[in-house]
């Protein structure tokens, strides 16, 4: 990422998102939470605004993440 002036933005995230971000950092895929969130927002903007977006029948990213969070919050059935 090129160096530019950055602004601080405070956001609220579901606990499962924070845990996922921390897991990515723990896997050494990203150096910190800010970088994970910057990359996610950049990719969203490329897809939604700046890139050649192709129509898709899939759910928007936010809906996909909400659905994933709901699935992760469900109690797991013990193996039979």
Secondary structure, 3 states (H helix, E strand, C coil): CCCCCCCCCCCCCCHHHHHHHHHHHHCCCCCCHHHHHHHHHHHHHHHHHHCCCCCCCCCCHHHHHHHHHHHHHCCCCCCC
